[in-house]
Amino acid sequence: MAYFVTGATGFIGRFLVAELLENREGPIYCLCRAGSIDKLDALKARLGDEDRVVPVVGDLSKPRLGVDEAEIEKLSGTIEHFFHLAAIYDLTADADSQRAANVDGTRHALQLAEAVDAKHFHQVSSIAAAGLYRGVFTEDMFDEAQDVEHNPYYLTKHESEKVVRTEAKVPWRVYRPGVVVGHSKTGEIDKIDGPYYFFKTMQRVRGVLPAWLRGIGVEGGEINIVPVDYVAKAMDYIAHQPGLDGRAFHLTDPEPLTVGGLFKAIAKAAKAPQPTVNVDARALDALPLRFATTVSRLPGARQLTDLALAELGIPRESFAYLTYPTHFDSSKTRAVLHGSGIEVPPLNSYIQALWDYWERAYSPDRRKDKQLARAIKGKTVMITGASSGIGRATALRVGAAGGRVLLVARGVEALEETRHEIEDLGGVAFVHRCDLADMSDIERMAKEVLQEHGRVDVLVNNAGRSIRRSIALSYDRFHDFERTMQLNYFGPVRLILSVLPIMRQVSPDGRKGGHIINVSSIGVQTNIPRFSAYVASKAALDAFSRCISSEIIDDGVHITTIYMPLVRTPMIAPTKMYDRFPTMSPAEAADMICKAMIRKPKSVGTTMGNAGALAYQVAPRGVDVILNAGYKLFPDSHAARGGKDTKKDEPSTESVAFAHILRGVHW
């Protein structure tokens, strides 16, 4: 069984090819222009299969996709499934370009499929083929589409599907995905469109307003969003089920969010203020046409609007979705997928992954990475705990900025995923497995690293463990203090002792010096209750670092301690109370570490942490009184209480307010 795929290097295409490689057998022929074979080579390298992915030189704009006769003869009779994904998926593209790619391109793909005697033709259409249909649009509907002329994208998606339905001589199936966003696990995307247009605005709102503030939002129609991995898996599965030719399949969310729900989800992921009341944008449709026209004709009105939208990176065309009138029924598709394990995850379950990927790869703040690139380009940066959370986010930033990243943690599989993500961003990374609580394993790993890479220029001691338990519940748990000290103090010290001698020496290429970054805790500054084991271990590393700093400064080695506030990572996930607390995202925490790489300060802290440290110096007894009030407000965890009385895990209104006042402190 062989496959032919157009648009294989596109967003959906590369995930579909990955599914075919994993689940099917036989070669996968991929159309590419003569000047774009390097993109296919990059895809092959990413997927790790150089043999089964075969380039076919052609052009979407030419009859039979411009594939020469010799190639057609070679492919004839071998193609079981012909997937046509190549198209323009862009509301803002001009009409002629969209018609050439979407309508003419589909016709040319059909011609080639017929020429090679393909057994099945699979076209990736879009829900845009329904135009602005008012009501429920089913998978059996097509001619019922309304107002497709509203936008060239709607029109060309409708007409390209019509080409398949009326002109195909090959058995066909059509797939209509919703608005396709990033991977539900990694958040990976390859361009900004759809809901991503509003991420920049949300980031700016977060920068000027506190997250606890509530206000007025915008409501509207449904926005049907699906992650790219669902689309690829569903297409692969449906394509291989018998008896489904001549049908369209809605790859859509059966319970989509409204515009208001989407904005609230983005705001939550961004740690920005969330609306409590939404004004329904559909009410604007009831305004008299004369009034709307008059407003639009006010002097400078359109120019000011265009200027504001350009500044925010929002195309005017995207506002059509504020009052989108269509609900897409996908019951027949879900019936086909039943039992396969393939279903649409709810957007709220993966919106954080989408935000985090956008923030580190596409956020305007990434302009700061030019400074980071100058600071670490070509340097070897070791990051412990790089398999998730802060370590993973930092590794991705460093890899994208040109550092050679050494990924260290126990979980090899998760480290390999991080390595692949870094390589997708154009970076270089290496995996070094290590149990950082095992001193002999650290010594083994350090020797391995120095043999393979020569030296470590920047060491980020990020891996750690936290124990939240009051002293009253710790009298018979000395092992908690031992285990925490083992990973948080002895582990980093053992690693520093292994890489520091090389940092202090002049290398053959003339390099000398280095940078050690210790991820500590805001608790060291604020002396918070219930964290005596955790804070003591972090404070020990802090004291060790201060003592050796004066010994190594003339060798060009700098040590930075970062007093990290509460960050939403897997480490705090077991404490459900934190779900309602203000937290920093892993991407924001990575930003603190990356800034430290640039400036090499002695310490980095938040305003709250620094204020807490100063207050303890000035009035330690007064601070104790305040902290005691917090101690009484927050209960011990469910685990610390031995699984008793789970109702106590719920924070009170007073405790949530206290946590917001002392933002970033983990109680």
C-alpha positions, -999 to 999 in steps of 0.1 A, spaced: 0 0 0 14 34 -10 3 69 -3 5 103 -20 3 135 0 2 171 -11 11 197 15 31 172 34 54 198 49 25 220 59 10 222 94 -16 194 92 5 175 65 35 168 87 14 154 115 -6 132 90 27 119 75 38 111 111 6 91 117 10 72 84 46 63 92 36 51 127 4 32 118 8 20 82 32 4 58 45 13 24 61 44 8 46 79 12 51 100 -19 51 137 -11 47 165 -36 72 193 -33 85 221 -56 120 217 -69 132 245 -47 115 231 -16 131 196 -13 151 209 17 118 213 36 109 177 29 144 166 39 139 184 72 106 166 77 122 133 70 150 140 96 124 151 121 103 119 116 134 97 116 125 78 84 146 86 54 134 57 32 96 57 33 91 94 27 98 99 -11 98 134 -28 79 139 -60 87 171 -78 57 191 -90 37 223 -87 2 229 -74 -5 254 -101 0 231 -131 -22 204 -146 -17 170 -129 4 190 -104 32 193 -129 44 157 -123 63 144 -153 52 114 -174 79 91 -162 69 97 -126 33 91 -133 41 58 -150 61 48 -120 33 56 -96 5 42 -117 -15 15 -99 5 18 -67 -14 46 -48 -41 33 -25 -48 67 -8 -42 101 -23 -43 129 4 -48 164 -9 -39 190 18 -20 216 -2 -40 249 -1 -41 284 14 -56 284 48 -56 322 54 -85 346 57 -63 375 47 -49 361 14 -60 378 -18 -88 363 -39 -67 353 -69 -41 335 -49 -67 316 -30 -86 306 -62 -54 294 -78 -43 273 -48 -76 261 -35 -98 256 -65 -74 251 -94 -50 232 -72 -77 207 -62 -86 202 -98 -50 195 -107 -47 171 -77 -77 151 -90 -62 149 -124 -30 134 -110 -50 110 -88 -69 98 -118 -37 95 -139 -20 72 -114 -53 52 -108 -54 60 -71 -80 40 -52 -92 68 -29 -90 106 -30 -91 124 4 -96 162 3 -90 184 34 -116 210 31 -127 233 60 -158 243 79 -155 275 59 -172 256 30 -205 262 49 -200 299 45 -221 318 71 -249 292 75 -273 302 102 -281 271 123 -269 235 124 -248 224 95 -246 186 91 -221 164 74 -246 156 47 -251 193 38 -232 211 11 -254 231 -13 -272 246 17 -241 268 24 -249 305 28 -231 337 21 -199 320 8 -192 352 -11 -186 369 22 -149 361 20 -127 347 -7 -116 319 17 -151 307 23 -158 309 -14 -127 289 -26 -131 263 1 -167 258 -10 -158 257 -47 -129 233 -42 -151 209 -24 -176 212 -53 -148 203 -77 -143 170 -58 -180 163 -56 -188 169 -93 -156 161 -112 -139 133 -93 -137 99 -111 -119 85 -81 -138 75 -50 -135 104 -26 -139 115 10 -139 151 23 -127 163 57 -139 195 72 -118 204 102 -127 233 125 -102 261 133 -70 240 136 -47 251 164 -15 236 179 -7 202 192 -28 194 223 3 181 242 31 204 230 12 234 216 33 233 184 22 256 156 39 269 125 22 303 120 -1 328 137 -37 328 127 -72 322 141 -74 327 179 -37 333 181 -43 368 167 -56 378 201 -28 363 222 -7 395 218 -35 416 231 -40 393 261 -3 395 268 -4 433 269 -35 433 291 -16 410 315 13 435 316 -8 464 328 -36 448 349 -34 424 378 -48 389 372 -73 391 400 -91 420 384 -125 412 369 -142 431 341 -164 431 310 -157 408 281 -172 400 247 -196 372 239 -205 359 205 -211 329 184 -194 295 187 -157 291 177 -151 255 167 -114 248 175 -96 215 172 -59 205 178 -38 194 149 -30 160 164 -67 152 166 -72 161 129 -43 140 117 -53 110 138 -89 112 127 -81 115 90 -57 85 92 -83 64 109 -113 73 88 -94 70 55 -87 33 63 -123 24 72 -142 6 44 -175 18 29 -172 55 36 -166 69 1 -187 99 -11 -191 113 24 -179 144 43 -166 143 78 -167 171 103 -135 171 123 -150 195 148 -156 199 186 -191 187 194 -191 211 224 -173 242 211 -167 273 233 -183 306 225 -162 337 218 -166 347 254 -155 312 266 -125 313 243 -114 347 255 -118 335 291 -97 304 285 -70 324 268 -70 349 297 -67 321 322 -38 306 304 -21 340 301 -26 348 338 -45 379 327 -77 394 341 -108 373 333 -142 388 325 -172 382 348 -197 397 324 -198 395 286 -214 419 262 -229 399 234 -214 411 201 -244 397 182 -264 426 196 -244 448 172 -262 431 143 -294 447 155 -280 482 151 -295 502 122 -274 499 91 -274 537 87 -259 542 122 -231 517 115 -224 534 82 -223 568 97 -199 558 124 -176 542 99 -175 574 78 -164 596 107 -131 614 97 -102 591 105 -124 563 120 -112 536 97 -76 548 97 -75 548 135 -91 513 136 -66 499 111 -37 515 130 -49 499 163 -55 465 147 -21 466 130 -4 474 163 -21 445 180 -15 422 150 -52 415 145 -66 413 109 -99 430 104 -112 398 87 -110 379 120 -138 399 135 -163 380 113 -159 352 138 -173 373 167 -208 366 155 -202 333 137 -237 318 133 -230 281 125 -230 250 147 -214 219 131 -229 186 138 -202 158 139 -223 129 151 -216 107 121 -179 112 123 -179 105 160 -198 73 153 -171 62 129 -144 70 154 -162 53 183 -140 27 199 -108 40 183 -98 62 212 -97 92 190 -118 121 202 -116 159 205 -101 170 238 -118 200 254 -100 232 246 -96 241 283 -75 210 287 -48 221 264 -51 259 261 -21 263 285 1 242 261 -10 265 232 -2 297 252 31 284 264 43 274 229 32 308 215 48 327 243 82 311 238 82 309 200 60 337 186 55 363 214 68 398 206 88 395 238 110 370 220 128 399 206 146 399 239 162 366 228 186 385 205 203 395 238 201 359 250 216 347 217 246 371 220 251 359 256 250 321 250 253 314 213 276 284 208 279 279 246 271 246 263 243 250 287 233 222 311 198 223 326 187 199 352 150 190 355 147 197 318 119 172 312 90 194 323 80 227 339 106 255 343 135 233 331 118 224 298 106 260 292 142 273 298 157 246 275 134 256 247 143 292 250 181 285 252 179 261 223 161 285 201 186 312 210 216 291 198 229 275 229 240 238 229 215 224 255 224 195 277 191 181 290 193 163 324 167 144 343 156 108 351 129 104 324 146 98 291 113 97 271 103 132 283 138 145 276 137 131 241 105 150 235 121 182 247 151 175 225 128 171 194 111 204 202 144 222 204 155 207 171 122 218 156 130 254 167 164 251 149 184 244 181 208 217 192 202 195 223 216 164 239 200 140 264 219 129 295 199 107 319 207 111 356 191 105 389 200 138 406 194 124 441 221 98 435 256 112 440 274 83 421 250 88 392 257 125 391 294 118 390 289 93 362 268 117 342 293 146 347 322 125 334 301 115 304 293 151 297 328 164 300 341 136 278 315 143 251 313 181 252 346 192 269 331 217 293 299 232 306 297 270 302 264 275 320 249 252 346 213 257 356 205 238 388 168 237 384 158 201 395 143 200 429 116 186 452 92 203 476 76 191 508 47 210 523 42 198 558 39 216 592 65 209 618 38 194 640 33 167 614 70 162 609 83 150 643 86 114 631 95 122 594 132 130 595 135 113 562 116 142 546 145 165 555 171 140 543 154 134 510 149 171 503 184 180 512 197 151 490 181 164 458 180 202 465 214 206 482 238 177 479 228 170 442 236 206 430 268 207 451 280 174 437 273 187 401 290 220 408 321 203 421 322 182 389 320 210 363 336 239 382 373 229 377 369 230 339 351 263 341 381 278 360 406 265 335 415 281 301 402 258 273 422 250 241 401 276 223 408 303 248 376 301 268 377 306 305 349 312 331 314 301 334 280 308 350 262 288 376 225 295 381 207 281 411 169 281 411 161 288 447 127 298 462 109 329 473 105 310 506 142 316 514 134 353 514 100 351 531 106 322 556 71 307 550 56 282 573 52 245 564 82 245 541 110 241 567 125 211 548 123 227 514 134 262 523 163 249 544 176 229 515 174 259 492 190 282 518 219 257 522 227 259 485 224 297 487 249 299 515 273 275 498 272 296 466 278 329 485 308 314 502 326 301 471 317 331 449 346 351 463 370 322 456 362 319 419 353 354 408 388 362 395 385 330 373 355 346 355 329 322 371 297 339 382 270 324 405 234 337 403 206 327 428 170 330 415 144 333 443 116 318 422 80 326 432 52 301 429 52 286 394 25 263 379 45 232 373 39 195 380 57 199 413 28 219 428 1 200 410 -7 177 441 -16 207 462 -50 214 447 -54 245 468 -28 262 444 -53 259 416 -69 291 429 -37 309 437 -19 335 415 10 317 399 38 324 373 38 303 342 69 281 333 75 305 304 77 335 327 100 316 351 122 307 321 124 344 313 138 351 347 165 325 342 173 337 306 177 373 319 201 360 345 222 344 317 224 378 300 233 400 330 249 375 354 236 392 386 243 379 421 206 373 426 172 377 410 140 381 429 105 394 427 93 426 443 73 406 468 102 384 477 127 413 481 101 431 502 97 400 524 135 397 529 138 434 539 108 432 562 124 403 581 156 422 586 138 453 599 110 437 619 114 399 622 89 395 650 62 414 632 68 392 601 64 362 623 30 375 634 19 380 597 32 346 587 14 330 616 -19 344 604 -12 329 570 -2 296 587 -37 294 604 -55 304 571 -40 275 551 -45 239 561 -20 211 558 -23 191 526 -45 160 522 -13 139 520 3 155 551 -28 148 571 -26 111 561 -56 113 538 -80 127 564 -108 151 559 -105 161 522 -129 191 527 -101 209 544 -82 210 511 -106 237 498 -92 272 504 -114 298 520 -123 331 505 -100 347 531 -70 325 522 -74 331 485 -75 369 492 -44 365 514 -26 346 486 -34 373 461 -21 401 484 12 382 489 14 372 453 39 345 444 44 332 480 35 295 483 16 288 515 
